[in-house]
Amino acid sequence: MTTDIHNRECSLREQAYLHILAGVIRTFRKGAGLTQSELALRCGVDRSYISDIEKGSRNPSLQILLRLAEGISCPLSVLIIRTELLFMEGTAYETNCAYYCL
């Protein structure tokens, strides 16, 4: 039973990180003056894939995160640290980013 609770808590935490990361990527992309299509072209992926990442419905691999960071001319560490800080603050980066209290 405690394993089920732990798994559920991990899942909620992972979803929170994913949604916050989605908002961070979207904000940095917009800050770079790029459309989803332009970023997709730079990353070698389809525009719908970028859209799914920004909605938090895709869990990008490390390889894709590296491409995204390069595409928006931002160190990967900045994307990760920004996501971590926002999670620790307990705030959503944008109004549609979910945060779950653990």
FISE-636638 format. One record per residue: residue in one letter; x, y, z of N, C-alpha, C, O, CB in turn. Coordinates in steps of 0.02 Angstrom, whole numbers, plus 50000, padded with zeros to 5 digits. Glycine has a CB too. Layout:
<recs>
AXYZXYZXYZXYZXYZ/...
</recs>
This chain:
<recs>
M500414994050000500005000050000500435006350000500285011049963499545000050060/T500965006450041501395012450041501735013249973501895018949954501915011950097/T501865007849937502155008349871501675011849823501895015949783502335001349844/D501035010349828500535013649786500525021149800500485025149753499845010649798/I500545023049863500545030149881501165033549854501135039049826500505031049958/H501745030249862502375033049837502345033949761502545039149735502965028549856/N502105028849726502055029249653501585034849631501725038349582501815022649624/R501035035649666500565041049650500875047849661500795052349621499915040349691/E501245048649717501575054949732502115056449680502175062249658501885054749801/C502495051449659503005052349608502685054449542502935058949508503415045949598/S502135051149525501795052849464501535060049464501595063549414501215047949453/L501245062149519501005069049525501575074049520501515079249487500625070049591/R502135072449552502715076849550502995077249479503165082649455503265074449599/E503035071649446503285071549377502835075549331503075079249288503345064249352/Q502185074949340501715078749299501795086249312501755090349266500995076549313/A501895088149375501995095149391502615097849357502605103249327502045096149468/Y503165094149361503785096249328503675096949252503895101749222504345091249342/L503335092149223503215092149151502825098249130502985101349079502855085749131/H502315100049168501905105849150502285112449161502205117149123501265105949191/I502685112649213503085118649224503615119249169503715124749142503415118549294/L503945113749153504435113849098504115116049033504415119748995504745106849090/A503505113849020503145115948960503075123548957503185126548905502445112648958/G502895126549013502825133749015503485137349007503525142648975502505135849080/V504005134549036504685137549029504905137348956505145142348930505195133749074/I504815131748924505005131148853504615136048810504895139448768504895123948827/R503955136448821503535140948783503755148248792503795152048744502795140148804/T503895150048854504085156848869504765158548838504845163948809504115157948945/F505245154048842505895155248812505835155548735506175159548703506395149848833/R505415151148706505325151348633505035158048611505285161048564504855145648611/K504525160248646504225166648629504715172348640504745177148601503595167848671/G505105171848694505615176948707506145177248653506435182548641505945175548774/A506275171648620506745171348565506425173748500506765174048448507025164348557/G505775175248503505425177648443505295172248392505255173648332505815183148412/L505225166048415505115160448370504405157848374504095157848427505605154848386/T504145155748317503515152148316503655144848331504235142648330503135153048247/Q503135141048344503225133848353503515130648290503935126148295502565130548372/S503295132948233503545130248170504285131648161504655127248139503155133148111/E504505137648177505205139348171505645135248218506175132848199505305146848184/L505415134448279505785130448327505805123148305506325119848310505485131048398/A505245120648281505215113748256505725112648200506065107548199504505111948232/L505765117348155506235116848099506955116648125507365112748101506145122748051/R507105120948174507775121048203507945114548240508525112448242507835126948252/C507435111348267507545105248307507475098848267507635093448291507055105048365/G507225099448206507135093548165506545089148187506565083048179507755089448166/V506025092448213505415088848233504815092248202504875097748174505355088548311/D504245089148207503625091948181503355097348228503465097048289503105086448172/R503015102348200502725107648240502255105048293502225107648349502365112648196/S501875099748277501405096948325501765094048385501495093848440500965091548291/Y502375091648375502775089048431502955094648479502915093848540503415085548404/I503155100448452503295106348494502665108348531502695109948590503565112248450/S502105108448496501475110148527501305105548585501105107748639500905110048476/D501395099048575501265094148627501735095148687501515094448745501345087048600/I502365096748674502835098048729502595104148769502605104048830503545099148701/E502405109348733502195115548766501525114848803501375118948847502145121148715/K501135109848785500515108548821500625103948881500185102848922499995105448775/G501235101148885501385096548939501125089548927501105085548973501105099049002/S500945088048865500675081348850501215076748822501075070948808500095081848802/R501815079348812502385075248790502945075848841503055081148870502645077448720/N503285070448852503865070248897504485069948853504685064548831503825064148948/P504795075748839505355075748792505965072148820506125072448879505545082848774/S506305068648776506925065148795507475070348806507405076248789507135059948740/L508025068048833508605072448843508845075048775509035080848769509175068748879/Q508845070748726509055072848658508615078548633508875083448605509025066848609/I507965078048641507515083348618507615089648660507605095248633506775080948622/L507705088948725507825094748768508455098448745508475104648745507885092748841/L508975094748727509595097848702509455101648637509695107248628510145092548691/R509075098648593508895102048530508485108348543508595113548511508505097248484/L508005107848589507595113648605508025119348633507955125148613507055111748656/A508465117648679508905122648708509325126048654509385132148653509365119448762/E509625122048610510005124848554509565129148510509775134548488510335119348514/G508975126748496508515130248451508315137148477508195141748438507895126148441/I508275137848543508095144348571508695148048599508635153048634507565143548626/S509295145348584509925148448605509955149548680510105155048704510035155148569/C509815144248715509805144448788510135138248815509995132748791509075145048816/P510585138848864510885132848892510345128248922509875130648954511405134648945/L510425121848912509945117048940509895117949016509355117249044510165109848923/S510455119349048510455120149121509985125749142509685125349196511155121549146/V509915130949103509465136449120508745134049119508355135749164509555142349072/L508555130149069507875127549065507725123149126507185123549156507765123549000/I508205118849143508095114149199508085117949265507645116749307508655108849199/I508555122349276508575126049339507955130449348507685130849402509215130449342/R507745133749294507135137949298506535133649317506125135549359507005141549229/T506475127749287505925123249302505965121149375505455121149410505955116949256/E506555119249398506655117149467506465122749517506125121449566507375114849479/L506695128749503506545134349548505795135749552505525136949606506905140649525/L505465135549495504745136649494504375131249531503885132549566504485137249423/F504605125049523504285119549560504375120549635503905119849674504585112749537/M504985122349655505125123249726504745129149755504555128949814505875124149736/E504625134249715504235139949738503495138149745503125141449782504305145749689/G503295132849711502595130749715502145135149673501555135749686502365130849786/T502435138249621502035142449577502025139549508502465135749489502315149649576/A501525141249470501475139249400501795144849358501695150749373500735137949379/Y502165142949307502515147949266502025152049226502115158149219503005144549218/E501505148949201500965152549168500315149749196500315144549229501005151849089/T499775153149182499145151149215498915144149197498555141149236498605156049195/N499125141349142498895134649124499395129249144499305123449124498765134249051/C499915130949182500385125949207500125123249273499955127149318501105128849216/A500095116749279499825113749340500365113249394500955112049378499535106849325/Y500165114049456500615112849512500235108449561499665109849578500845119449546/Y500555103249584500235098649631500605099149697501215098549699500235091449604/C500245100049751500535100149818500685093049839500245088749836500065103649868/L501295091849860501475085149882501605085249956501775080049985502085082449844/
</recs>
